[in-house]
């Protein structure tokens, strides 16, 4: 799948958005910049959402983009982990970064929406990047300040590509979906995945089905045990592959898949947000993660930092990262996908990019 720098695109009105929320203590990175790039003196801070900096999801993806910017431009970077998940907790860490002169602040997930709304007004000389959310004052009416950029992704397109790849690789069988909170980005992953399976069945001679009982929203992004239990029940019902868009809940599902495969079952997982291949690795070095429906979170974060360094920060804008600007896709390397599948998915990606194949962001007659 093409990688490339992501261009700024369309302004969209917003809804609630995604992932991951909560923590207990503060943490930080190195105190000196040591990149190979231009030696920028920009100081970039990040406040984590729930989970850890290596959560194989939103926190890690965002942080990876900041680290990439450090390597490219020599920025100074730091992250802080809030004690809780309230607006006050998030504002406390934003303030701590600001007071420490980190005035370019990146926040991952919709739970930061009201905190960033406050911060963009309180700290007018700072810049804010809100990934998967839009600032509002608790009323869900988006107000993106001139010192803020709001970023969204076309999750339905990423889910569609994962659905096509899954159907092509399995040829036939039963699929399932596990979501975290039942909010738009998670739903769009689900609906895109279902559309991708249907497209493959109709056009690519596959026969993969998905039943209503095997589409489940757990309700959180951090209940690992629940994810394992839900996945186990689906596998017991004959499901061959599960797409989990659920943060830590999805990690639990991946753990269950590993247990099943190590016990001799032939089951798979589809990862989300970032390439979760490594998360699915077993003792034999093989992975239960067939592929991952990716949002280029790392590229989005790195691109916004580059824009600031270049004097082109798109303040006041809401950007959509989708197929047209290579903002979503599958991992470039897919050890569990054969060359025929990869080639066909690449072709379909180009059809989505050109508009010949349209993926709906709405439920329509799809499951849940």
C-alpha atoms as a printed R data frame, in Angstrom:
    type eleno elety resid chain resno       x       y      z
1   ATOM     1    CA   UNK     A     1   0.000   0.000  0.000
2   ATOM     2    CA   UNK     A     2   1.396   3.427 -0.797
3   ATOM     3    CA   UNK     A     3   2.810   5.358  2.077
4   ATOM     4    CA   UNK     A     4   3.812   8.906  1.222
5   ATOM     5    CA   UNK     A     5   3.232  12.144  2.998
6   ATOM     6    CA   UNK     A     6  -0.378  12.896  3.739
7   ATOM     7    CA   UNK     A     7  -1.836  16.014  2.188
8   ATOM     8    CA   UNK     A     8  -4.294  18.195  3.976
9   ATOM     9    CA   UNK     A     9  -7.820  17.678  2.762
10  ATOM    10    CA   UNK     A    10 -11.463  18.247  3.425
11  ATOM    11    CA   UNK     A    11 -13.110  20.014  6.269
12  ATOM    12    CA   UNK     A    12 -15.721  17.870  7.986
13  ATOM    13    CA   UNK     A    13 -18.281  18.461 10.675
14  ATOM    14    CA   UNK     A    14 -17.699  16.110 13.520
15  ATOM    15    CA   UNK     A    15 -19.186  13.494 15.732
16  ATOM    16    CA   UNK     A    16 -17.850  11.717 18.754
17  ATOM    17    CA   UNK     A    17 -14.663   9.874 18.111
18  ATOM    18    CA   UNK     A    18 -12.377   7.199 19.349
19  ATOM    19    CA   UNK     A    19 -10.078   5.532 21.428
20  ATOM    20    CA   UNK     A    20  -8.411   4.735 24.321
21  ATOM    21    CA   UNK     A    21  -8.504   6.653 27.822
22  ATOM    22    CA   UNK     A    22  -7.019   6.342 31.444
23  ATOM    23    CA   UNK     A    23  -3.831   6.182 33.463
24  ATOM    24    CA   UNK     A    24  -2.277   6.600 36.854
25  ATOM    25    CA   UNK     A    25   1.074   8.329 36.853
26  ATOM    26    CA   UNK     A    26   3.120  10.770 34.838
27  ATOM    27    CA   UNK     A    27   5.939   9.716 32.607
28  ATOM    28    CA   UNK     A    28   8.324  11.409 30.250
29  ATOM    29    CA   UNK     A    29  10.871  10.826 27.550
30  ATOM    30    CA   UNK     A    30  14.355  12.102 26.933
31  ATOM    31    CA   UNK     A    31  15.320  15.632 27.908
32  ATOM    32    CA   UNK     A    32  17.444  16.459 24.882
33  ATOM    33    CA   UNK     A    33  16.837  16.564 21.180
34  ATOM    34    CA   UNK     A    34  19.104  14.302 19.140
35  ATOM    35    CA   UNK     A    35  17.620  13.914 15.675
36  ATOM    36    CA   UNK     A    36  19.408  13.656 12.372
37  ATOM    37    CA   UNK     A    37  17.340  16.375 10.716
38  ATOM    38    CA   UNK     A    38  17.387  20.137 10.771
39  ATOM    39    CA   UNK     A    39  17.948  20.508 14.499
40  ATOM    40    CA   UNK     A    40  14.609  22.190 15.100
41  ATOM    41    CA   UNK     A    41  14.186  23.640 18.580
42  ATOM    42    CA   UNK     A    42  10.466  22.781 18.574
43  ATOM    43    CA   UNK     A    43   9.350  21.193 21.841
44  ATOM    44    CA   UNK     A    44   6.551  18.647 21.271
45  ATOM    45    CA   UNK     A    45   4.490  17.260 24.115
46  ATOM    46    CA   UNK     A    46   1.904  14.495 24.203
47  ATOM    47    CA   UNK     A    47  -0.702  13.614 26.814
48  ATOM    48    CA   UNK     A    48  -1.599   9.930 26.701
49  ATOM    49    CA   UNK     A    49  -5.105   8.556 26.910
50  ATOM    50    CA   UNK     A    50  -6.011   5.272 28.659
51  ATOM    51    CA   UNK     A    51  -3.443   2.524 28.522
52  ATOM    52    CA   UNK     A    52   0.291   2.878 28.092
53  ATOM    53    CA   UNK     A    53   2.645   4.429 25.585
54  ATOM    54    CA   UNK     A    54   3.211   0.959 24.097
55  ATOM    55    CA   UNK     A    55  -0.487   0.039 23.831
56  ATOM    56    CA   UNK     A    56  -0.201  -1.120 20.191
57  ATOM    57    CA   UNK     A    57  -2.921   1.402 19.472
58  ATOM    58    CA   UNK     A    58  -3.581   5.154 19.635
59  ATOM    59    CA   UNK     A    59  -1.015   6.117 22.252
60  ATOM    60    CA   UNK     A    60   1.771   4.164 20.606
61  ATOM    61    CA   UNK     A    61   0.849   5.245 17.093
62  ATOM    62    CA   UNK     A    62   0.828   8.917 18.080
63  ATOM    63    CA   UNK     A    63   4.073   8.617 20.009
64  ATOM    64    CA   UNK     A    64   5.747   6.820 17.094
65  ATOM    65    CA   UNK     A    65   4.928   9.796 14.890
66  ATOM    66    CA   UNK     A    66   6.522  12.154 17.401
67  ATOM    67    CA   UNK     A    67   9.616   9.946 17.617
68  ATOM    68    CA   UNK     A    68   9.805   9.916 13.809
69  ATOM    69    CA   UNK     A    69   9.715  13.709 13.843
70  ATOM    70    CA   UNK     A    70  12.531  13.686 16.404
71  ATOM    71    CA   UNK     A    71  14.635  11.529 14.098
72  ATOM    72    CA   UNK     A    72  13.827  13.701 11.083
73  ATOM    73    CA   UNK     A    73  14.000  17.179 12.604
74  ATOM    74    CA   UNK     A    74  15.727  16.981 15.965
75  ATOM    75    CA   UNK     A    75  12.759  18.141 18.016
76  ATOM    76    CA   UNK     A    76  12.605  17.743 21.773
77  ATOM    77    CA   UNK     A    77   9.789  15.451 22.916
78  ATOM    78    CA   UNK     A    78   7.985  14.474 26.111
79  ATOM    79    CA   UNK     A    79   4.822  12.632 27.068
80  ATOM    80    CA   UNK     A    80   2.789  12.755 30.251
81  ATOM    81    CA   UNK     A    81   0.292  10.194 31.490
82  ATOM    82    CA   UNK     A    82  -2.709  11.588 33.393
83  ATOM    83    CA   UNK     A    83  -3.776  10.232 36.758
84  ATOM    84    CA   UNK     A    84  -7.320   9.721 35.462
85  ATOM    85    CA   UNK     A    85  -9.587  10.270 32.484
86  ATOM    86    CA   UNK     A    86 -11.506  13.401 33.402
87  ATOM    87    CA   UNK     A    87 -11.280  16.734 31.649
88  ATOM    88    CA   UNK     A    88  -9.455  18.061 34.721
89  ATOM    89    CA   UNK     A    89  -6.898  15.234 34.544
90  ATOM    90    CA   UNK     A    90  -6.179  15.980 30.898
91  ATOM    91    CA   UNK     A    91  -5.999  19.745 31.478
92  ATOM    92    CA   UNK     A    92  -3.553  19.215 34.325
93  ATOM    93    CA   UNK     A    93  -1.072  17.450 32.049
94  ATOM    94    CA   UNK     A    94  -1.603  19.902 29.187
95  ATOM    95    CA   UNK     A    95  -0.798  22.673 31.680
96  ATOM    96    CA   UNK     A    96   2.255  20.795 32.951
97  ATOM    97    CA   UNK     A    97   3.585  20.488 29.401
98  ATOM    98    CA   UNK     A    98   2.857  24.141 28.665
99  ATOM    99    CA   UNK     A    99   4.591  25.281 31.859
100 ATOM   100    CA   UNK     A   100   7.624  23.208 30.843
101 ATOM   101    CA   UNK     A   101   7.728  25.124 27.506
102 ATOM   102    CA   UNK     A   102   6.262  22.268 25.436
103 ATOM   103    CA   UNK     A   103   3.908  24.438 23.407
104 ATOM   104    CA   UNK     A   104   3.149  22.042 20.574
105 ATOM   105    CA   UNK     A   105   0.848  19.477 22.177
106 ATOM   106    CA   UNK     A   106  -0.612  16.344 20.591
107 ATOM   107    CA   UNK     A   107  -3.614  14.558 22.120
108 ATOM   108    CA   UNK     A   108  -4.955  11.181 20.885
109 ATOM   109    CA   UNK     A   109  -8.670  10.485 21.060
110 ATOM   110    CA   UNK     A   110 -12.133  11.952 21.469
111 ATOM   111    CA   UNK     A   111 -11.880  12.083 25.245
112 ATOM   112    CA   UNK     A   112  -9.647  15.145 24.876
113 ATOM   113    CA   UNK     A   113 -12.275  17.171 23.025
114 ATOM   114    CA   UNK     A   114 -13.433  19.374 25.911
115 ATOM   115    CA   UNK     A   115  -9.944  19.695 27.412
116 ATOM   116    CA   UNK     A   116  -8.498  20.892 24.107
117 ATOM   117    CA   UNK     A   117 -11.420  23.302 23.749
118 ATOM   118    CA   UNK     A   118 -10.345  24.869 27.044
119 ATOM   119    CA   UNK     A   119  -6.639  24.709 26.305
120 ATOM   120    CA   UNK     A   120  -6.804  26.326 22.875
121 ATOM   121    CA   UNK     A   121  -8.426  29.379 24.475
122 ATOM   122    CA   UNK     A   122  -6.316  29.425 27.620
123 ATOM   123    CA   UNK     A   123  -2.962  28.938 25.883
124 ATOM   124    CA   UNK     A   124  -3.250  30.981 22.718
125 ATOM   125    CA   UNK     A   125   0.490  30.880 22.012
126 ATOM   126    CA   UNK     A   126   0.490  27.074 21.979
127 ATOM   127    CA   UNK     A   127  -0.449  24.730 19.108
128 ATOM   128    CA   UNK     A   128  -2.696  21.691 19.541
129 ATOM   129    CA   UNK     A   129  -3.226  18.570 17.419
130 ATOM   130    CA   UNK     A   130  -6.359  16.621 18.343
131 ATOM   131    CA   UNK     A   131  -6.394  13.204 16.694
132 ATOM   132    CA   UNK     A   132  -9.785  11.580 16.165
133 ATOM   133    CA   UNK     A   133 -11.718  14.372 17.797
134 ATOM   134    CA   UNK     A   134 -12.855  17.988 17.523
135 ATOM   135    CA   UNK     A   135 -12.824  20.564 20.333
136 ATOM   136    CA   UNK     A   136 -16.180  21.469 21.849
137 ATOM   137    CA   UNK     A   137 -17.544  22.868 25.082
138 ATOM   138    CA   UNK     A   138 -19.522  19.784 26.059
139 ATOM   139    CA   UNK     A   139 -22.222  20.481 23.478
140 ATOM   140    CA   UNK     A   140 -20.589  18.615 20.565
141 ATOM   141    CA   UNK     A   141 -20.608  21.760 18.440
142 ATOM   142    CA   UNK     A   142 -17.063  21.783 17.042
143 ATOM   143    CA   UNK     A   143 -14.932  24.878 17.545
144 ATOM   144    CA   UNK     A   144 -11.464  24.377 16.081
145 ATOM   145    CA   UNK     A   145  -9.313  27.297 17.203
146 ATOM   146    CA   UNK     A   146  -6.771  28.987 14.960
147 ATOM   147    CA   UNK     A   147  -4.063  27.329 17.041
148 ATOM   148    CA   UNK     A   148  -5.587  23.850 16.711
149 ATOM   149    CA   UNK     A   149  -5.939  21.236 13.996
150 ATOM   150    CA   UNK     A   150  -8.538  18.469 14.249
151 ATOM   151    CA   UNK     A   151  -7.815  15.170 12.483
152 ATOM   152    CA   UNK     A   152 -10.172  12.379 11.470
153 ATOM   153    CA   UNK     A   153  -9.766   9.171  9.474
154 ATOM   154    CA   UNK     A   154 -11.886   7.200  7.012
155 ATOM   155    CA   UNK     A   155 -12.110   4.081  9.189
156 ATOM   156    CA   UNK     A   156 -14.715   2.558  6.869
157 ATOM   157    CA   UNK     A   157 -12.201   2.509  4.012
158 ATOM   158    CA   UNK     A   158  -9.549   0.816  6.165
159 ATOM   159    CA   UNK     A   159 -12.138  -1.714  7.368
160 ATOM   160    CA   UNK     A   160 -13.214  -2.370  3.784
161 ATOM   161    CA   UNK     A   161  -9.665  -3.215  2.688
162 ATOM   162    CA   UNK     A   162  -9.256  -5.516  5.691
163 ATOM   163    CA   UNK     A   163 -12.553  -7.221  4.830
164 ATOM   164    CA   UNK     A   164 -11.481  -7.823  1.239
165 ATOM   165    CA   UNK     A   165  -8.087  -9.164  2.342
166 ATOM   166    CA   UNK     A   166  -9.697 -11.421  4.940
167 ATOM   167    CA   UNK     A   167 -12.192 -12.892  2.477
168 ATOM   168    CA   UNK     A   168  -9.541 -13.436 -0.185
169 ATOM   169    CA   UNK     A   169  -7.234 -15.212  2.224
170 ATOM   170    CA   UNK     A   170  -9.892 -17.418  3.861
171 ATOM   171    CA   UNK     A   171 -11.975 -17.987  0.693
172 ATOM   172    CA   UNK     A   172 -14.828 -19.221  2.888
173 ATOM   173    CA   UNK     A   173 -15.850 -19.280  6.538
174 ATOM   174    CA   UNK     A   174 -17.355 -17.183  9.317
175 ATOM   175    CA   UNK     A   175 -16.153 -13.736 10.415
176 ATOM   176    CA   UNK     A   176 -16.843 -11.776 13.586
177 ATOM   177    CA   UNK     A   177 -16.375  -8.233 14.839
178 ATOM   178    CA   UNK     A   178 -15.583  -7.013 18.357
179 ATOM   179    CA   UNK     A   179 -15.888  -3.290 19.002
180 ATOM   180    CA   UNK     A   180 -15.032  -1.259 22.073
181 ATOM   181    CA   UNK     A   181 -17.410   1.628 22.656
182 ATOM   182    CA   UNK     A   182 -20.245   1.897 20.132
183 ATOM   183    CA   UNK     A   183 -19.111   5.230 18.716
184 ATOM   184    CA   UNK     A   184 -18.734   6.381 15.085
185 ATOM   185    CA   UNK     A   185 -15.113   5.417 14.348
186 ATOM   186    CA   UNK     A   186 -15.604   1.936 15.772
187 ATOM   187    CA   UNK     A   187 -18.888   1.546 13.926
188 ATOM   188    CA   UNK     A   188 -17.274   2.692 10.687
189 ATOM   189    CA   UNK     A   189 -14.571   0.046 11.042
190 ATOM   190    CA   UNK     A   190 -17.343  -2.539 11.462
191 ATOM   191    CA   UNK     A   191 -19.450  -1.311  8.548
192 ATOM   192    CA   UNK     A   192 -16.444  -1.043  6.262
193 ATOM   193    CA   UNK     A   193 -15.329  -4.563  7.164
194 ATOM   194    CA   UNK     A   194 -18.765  -5.947  6.362
195 ATOM   195    CA   UNK     A   195 -18.817  -4.099  3.038
196 ATOM   196    CA   UNK     A   196 -15.357  -5.436  2.171
197 ATOM   197    CA   UNK     A   197 -16.456  -9.012  2.800
198 ATOM   198    CA   UNK     A   198 -19.598  -8.468  0.731
199 ATOM   199    CA   UNK     A   199 -17.575  -6.930 -2.112
200 ATOM   200    CA   UNK     A   200 -15.228  -9.933 -2.183
201 ATOM   201    CA   UNK     A   201 -18.150 -12.360 -2.111
202 ATOM   202    CA   UNK     A   202 -19.829 -10.567 -5.017
203 ATOM   203    CA   UNK     A   203 -16.769  -9.893 -7.143
204 ATOM   204    CA   UNK     A   204 -13.875 -12.112 -6.131
205 ATOM   205    CA   UNK     A   205 -15.399 -15.584 -5.749
206 ATOM   206    CA   UNK     A   206 -15.262 -15.801 -1.947
207 ATOM   207    CA   UNK     A   207 -17.882 -17.073  0.483
208 ATOM   208    CA   UNK     A   208 -17.366 -15.515  3.904
209 ATOM   209    CA   UNK     A   209 -20.372 -14.693  6.092
210 ATOM   210    CA   UNK     A   210 -20.895 -12.646  9.232
211 ATOM   211    CA   UNK     A   211 -23.865 -13.156 11.577
212 ATOM   212    CA   UNK     A   212 -25.504 -10.642 13.879
213 ATOM   213    CA   UNK     A   213 -24.632 -12.691 16.965
214 ATOM   214    CA   UNK     A   214 -20.966 -12.318 16.034
215 ATOM   215    CA   UNK     A   215 -20.978  -8.518 15.954
216 ATOM   216    CA   UNK     A   216 -20.447  -7.370 19.547
217 ATOM   217    CA   UNK     A   217 -19.598  -4.029 21.169
218 ATOM   218    CA   UNK     A   218 -18.053  -4.656 24.580
219 ATOM   219    CA   UNK     A   219 -18.510  -1.088 25.785
220 ATOM   220    CA   UNK     A   220 -14.959  -0.207 26.859
221 ATOM   221    CA   UNK     A   221 -11.466  -0.079 25.408
222 ATOM   222    CA   UNK     A   222  -9.594  -1.577 28.333
223 ATOM   223    CA   UNK     A   223 -11.288  -4.786 29.518
224 ATOM   224    CA   UNK     A   224  -8.785  -7.357 28.292
225 ATOM   225    CA   UNK     A   225 -10.499 -10.265 30.051
226 ATOM   226    CA   UNK     A   226 -13.844  -9.430 28.454
227 ATOM   227    CA   UNK     A   227 -12.233  -9.360 25.020
228 ATOM   228    CA   UNK     A   228 -10.818 -12.818 25.582
229 ATOM   229    CA   UNK     A   229 -14.195 -14.153 26.729
230 ATOM   230    CA   UNK     A   230 -16.105 -12.665 23.780
231 ATOM   231    CA   UNK     A   231 -13.573 -13.996 21.295
232 ATOM   232    CA   UNK     A   232 -13.699 -17.435 22.905
233 ATOM   233    CA   UNK     A   233 -17.475 -17.548 22.546
234 ATOM   234    CA   UNK     A   234 -17.257 -16.539 18.895
235 ATOM   235    CA   UNK     A   235 -14.633 -19.155 18.123
236 ATOM   236    CA   UNK     A   236 -16.804 -21.746 19.879
237 ATOM   237    CA   UNK     A   237 -19.629 -20.767 17.497
238 ATOM   238    CA   UNK     A   238 -17.441 -21.554 14.509
239 ATOM   239    CA   UNK     A   239 -16.022 -18.118 13.716
240 ATOM   240    CA   UNK     A   240 -12.739 -18.374 11.818
241 ATOM   241    CA   UNK     A   241 -11.572 -14.751 11.975
242 ATOM   242    CA   UNK     A   242 -12.363 -11.776 14.224
243 ATOM   243    CA   UNK     A   243 -11.776  -8.119 13.475
244 ATOM   244    CA   UNK     A   244 -11.349  -6.299 16.788
245 ATOM   245    CA   UNK     A   245 -11.521  -2.498 16.914
246 ATOM   246    CA   UNK     A   246 -11.416  -2.293 20.666
247 ATOM   247    CA   UNK     A   247  -8.081  -1.259 22.191
248 ATOM   248    CA   UNK     A   248  -7.262  -3.475 25.175
249 ATOM   249    CA   UNK     A   249 -10.436  -5.486 24.595
250 ATOM   250    CA   UNK     A   250  -8.968  -6.380 21.219
251 ATOM   251    CA   UNK     A   251  -5.699  -7.402 22.859
252 ATOM   252    CA   UNK     A   252  -7.721  -9.879 24.920
253 ATOM   253    CA   UNK     A   253  -9.249 -11.261 21.734
254 ATOM   254    CA   UNK     A   254  -5.796 -11.626 20.193
255 ATOM   255    CA   UNK     A   255  -4.629 -13.486 23.303
256 ATOM   256    CA   UNK     A   256  -7.559 -15.898 22.957
257 ATOM   257    CA   UNK     A   257  -6.725 -16.479 19.295
258 ATOM   258    CA   UNK     A   258  -3.129 -17.291 20.217
259 ATOM   259    CA   UNK     A   259  -4.332 -19.802 22.804
260 ATOM   260    CA   UNK     A   260  -6.640 -21.416 20.250
261 ATOM   261    CA   UNK     A   261  -4.011 -21.665 17.524
262 ATOM   262    CA   UNK     A   262  -1.430 -23.057 19.927
263 ATOM   263    CA   UNK     A   263  -4.077 -25.668 20.799
264 ATOM   264    CA   UNK     A   264  -4.453 -26.664 17.163
265 ATOM   265    CA   UNK     A   265  -7.358 -24.492 15.970
266 ATOM   266    CA   UNK     A   266  -7.246 -22.592 12.686
267 ATOM   267    CA   UNK     A   267  -8.410 -19.083 13.659
268 ATOM   268    CA   UNK     A   268  -7.257 -15.571 12.874
269 ATOM   269    CA   UNK     A   269  -7.474 -11.969 14.074
270 ATOM   270    CA   UNK     A   270  -7.537  -8.703 12.169
271 ATOM   271    CA   UNK     A   271  -5.806  -5.850 13.973
272 ATOM   272    CA   UNK     A   272  -6.757  -2.185 14.090
273 ATOM   273    CA   UNK     A   273  -5.298   1.345 14.038
274 ATOM   274    CA   UNK     A   274  -1.669   0.211 13.826
275 ATOM   275    CA   UNK     A   275   0.023  -2.928 12.510
276 ATOM   276    CA   UNK     A   276  -0.706  -5.458 15.274
277 ATOM   277    CA   UNK     A   277   1.261  -8.326 13.716
278 ATOM   278    CA   UNK     A   278   3.790  -8.314 16.557
279 ATOM   279    CA   UNK     A   279   1.003  -8.368 19.152
280 ATOM   280    CA   UNK     A   280  -0.238 -11.608 17.629
281 ATOM   281    CA   UNK     A   281   3.084 -13.452 17.707
282 ATOM   282    CA   UNK     A   282   3.236 -16.852 19.376
283 ATOM   283    CA   UNK     A   283   6.204 -18.765 20.779
284 ATOM   284    CA   UNK     A   284   6.937 -20.229 17.335
285 ATOM   285    CA   UNK     A   285   7.382 -16.748 15.886
286 ATOM   286    CA   UNK     A   286   4.236 -16.868 13.772
287 ATOM   287    CA   UNK     A   287   1.380 -14.412 14.266
288 ATOM   288    CA   UNK     A   288  -2.376 -14.898 14.519
289 ATOM   289    CA   UNK     A   289  -2.917 -11.399 13.085
290 ATOM   290    CA   UNK     A   290  -3.817 -11.816  9.441
291 ATOM   291    CA   UNK     A   291  -3.592  -8.099  8.670
292 ATOM   292    CA   UNK     A   292  -4.564  -4.792 10.289
293 ATOM   293    CA   UNK     A   293  -6.966  -2.005  9.293
294 ATOM   294    CA   UNK     A   294  -4.646   0.920  9.811
295 ATOM   295    CA   UNK     A   295  -5.149   4.614 10.413
296 ATOM   296    CA   UNK     A   296  -1.844   6.342  9.723
297 ATOM   297    CA   UNK     A   297  -1.811   7.954 13.150
298 ATOM   298    CA   UNK     A   298   1.981   8.140 13.238
299 ATOM   299    CA   UNK     A   299   2.143   9.853  9.857
300 ATOM   300    CA   UNK     A   300  -0.586  12.292 10.860
301 ATOM   301    CA   UNK     A   301   1.309  13.332 13.989
302 ATOM   302    CA   UNK     A   302   4.636  13.585 12.164
303 ATOM   303    CA   UNK     A   303   3.110  15.570  9.299
304 ATOM   304    CA   UNK     A   304   1.596  18.140 11.642
305 ATOM   305    CA   UNK     A   305   4.958  18.611 13.353
306 ATOM   306    CA   UNK     A   306   6.633  19.058  9.969
307 ATOM   307    CA   UNK     A   307   3.944  21.555  8.969
308 ATOM   308    CA   UNK     A   308   4.688  23.591 12.089
309 ATOM   309    CA   UNK     A   309   8.436  23.526 11.422
310 ATOM   310    CA   UNK     A   310   7.787  24.614  7.816
311 ATOM   311    CA   UNK     A   311   5.519  27.446  8.943
312 ATOM   312    CA   UNK     A   312   2.486  25.760  7.398
313 ATOM   313    CA   UNK     A   313   0.541  24.543 10.435
314 ATOM   314    CA   UNK     A   314  -3.109  24.259  9.272
315 ATOM   315    CA   UNK     A   315  -4.609  25.932 12.329
316 ATOM   316    CA   UNK     A   316  -8.388  26.150 12.434
317 ATOM   317    CA   UNK     A   317  -8.821  23.273 10.002
318 ATOM   318    CA   UNK     A   318 -10.372  19.835 10.288
319 ATOM   319    CA   UNK     A   319  -8.513  17.304  8.169
320 ATOM   320    CA   UNK     A   320  -9.658  13.919  6.899
321 ATOM   321    CA   UNK     A   321  -7.045  11.235  6.293
322 ATOM   322    CA   UNK     A   322  -8.418   8.699  3.818
323 ATOM   323    CA   UNK     A   323  -7.511   6.692  0.728
324 ATOM   324    CA   UNK     A   324  -7.103   9.785 -1.435
325 ATOM   325    CA   UNK     A   325  -4.125  10.955  0.630
326 ATOM   326    CA   UNK     A   326  -2.867   7.520  1.737
327 ATOM   327    CA   UNK     A   327  -4.118   8.193  5.254
328 ATOM   328    CA   UNK     A   328  -5.475   4.677  5.766
329 ATOM   329    CA   UNK     A   329  -4.552   1.223  4.537
330 ATOM   330    CA   UNK     A   330  -3.117  -2.162  5.392
331 ATOM   331    CA   UNK     A   331   0.468  -2.770  6.558
332 ATOM   332    CA   UNK     A   332   3.054  -2.579  3.782
333 ATOM   333    CA   UNK     A   333   4.360  -5.986  4.809
334 ATOM   334    CA   UNK     A   334   1.772  -8.713  5.368
335 ATOM   335    CA   UNK     A   335   3.553 -11.999  6.192
336 ATOM   336    CA   UNK     A   336   0.209 -13.817  6.469
337 ATOM   337    CA   UNK     A   337  -1.202 -12.541  3.166
338 ATOM   338    CA   UNK     A   338  -0.160 -14.189 -0.071
339 ATOM   339    CA   UNK     A   339   1.046 -12.166 -3.059
340 ATOM   340    CA   UNK     A   340  -2.219 -12.655 -4.952
341 ATOM   341    CA   UNK     A   341  -4.236 -11.204 -2.068
342 ATOM   342    CA   UNK     A   342  -1.859  -8.273 -1.628
343 ATOM   343    CA   UNK     A   343  -1.931  -7.446 -5.340
344 ATOM   344    CA   UNK     A   344  -5.718  -7.541 -5.485
345 ATOM   345    CA   UNK     A   345  -6.088  -5.388 -2.355
346 ATOM   346    CA   UNK     A   346  -3.659  -2.854 -3.828
347 ATOM   347    CA   UNK     A   347  -5.805  -2.694 -6.959
348 ATOM   348    CA   UNK     A   348  -8.952  -2.133 -4.910
349 ATOM   349    CA   UNK     A   349  -7.206   0.556 -2.860
350 ATOM   350    CA   UNK     A   350  -6.576   2.452 -6.105
351 ATOM   351    CA   UNK     A   351 -10.236   2.007 -7.084
352 ATOM   352    CA   UNK     A   352 -11.310   3.530 -3.772
353 ATOM   353    CA   UNK     A   353  -8.838   6.350 -4.259
354 ATOM   354    CA   UNK     A   354 -10.203   7.098 -7.749
355 ATOM   355    CA   UNK     A   355 -13.819   6.882 -6.606
356 ATOM   356    CA   UNK     A   356 -14.667   3.830 -8.730
357 ATOM   357    CA   UNK     A   357 -15.352   1.871 -5.555
358 ATOM   358    CA   UNK     A   358 -17.277   3.791 -2.902
359 ATOM   359    CA   UNK     A   359 -17.354   2.696  0.733
360 ATOM   360    CA   UNK     A   360 -20.212   3.985  2.848
361 ATOM   361    CA   UNK     A   361 -19.639   5.502  6.265
362 ATOM   362    CA   UNK     A   362 -23.257   4.758  7.172
363 ATOM   363    CA   UNK     A   363 -24.839   1.590  8.523
364 ATOM   364    CA   UNK     A   364 -27.568   1.235  5.918
365 ATOM   365    CA   UNK     A   365 -28.722  -2.393  5.999
366 ATOM   366    CA   UNK     A   366 -25.511  -3.633  7.611
367 ATOM   367    CA   UNK     A   367 -25.346  -5.357 11.008
368 ATOM   368    CA   UNK     A   368 -25.306  -2.951 14.008
